[in-house]
Amino acid sequence: MTLRSVLPQIAVNTVPVESARYDLYQLFKNDKNVTFINQRVDDIKLTNALLVCQ
């Protein structure tokens, strides 16, 4: 699968924003090295390399 950037086309309004959306769960569902966790990130602690989620 090739994922190409359409951001330049979106910026000049030649393609819809939806063309840049990908379902990450579907993309990685068969990959045994990826664990999909659907959480909202509330804060990023750069000094500790930590994501704070609710």
N, C-alpha and C positions, 0 to 999 in steps of 0.2 A: 504494500500500500504506500502510495506517495502522498504526502501532505504538502501542498504548496501554499505559499502565502498569497492571500488575496487582499491584504491590507491596503496596498496602493490603489487597487480598483475600488475598494470600499471608500477610501478617502476622497476619490473624485466622483463617487456616486454612480459608478458604471455597473456595479453588482450589489445585490442586497447584503445586508449584515449577516443574514442567516447562512450565507455561503461560507462563512468563516467559523461556524459552530460545528463542533464535533462531539459526539457522545463518547466520552472517555471510557465509560464502563464497557460499551460495546467494542471499543478499540482494543482494550486490554483484557477482556473477559477470559480469553484462552491462554493468557500469559501467566505461568505459575510463579513468576518472580515478582508479580505486581499484586499488591493488596489494595483494593479500592475502599477508601474510607470517605464517606460523604459528611464533612463537617464544615462549619463556618469558622474561619480563622478570625479570632478577636484581637490578637496582638502578635507581633513578631519581636522576639528578644534576640537581636543580632549578636550581642556579646556572648550569649549562651548557645547560639544556634538552635533556638527553641521556638516552636509555633504554639501559641496558646489558643486552645479551642474550647468551646462551650460544652 
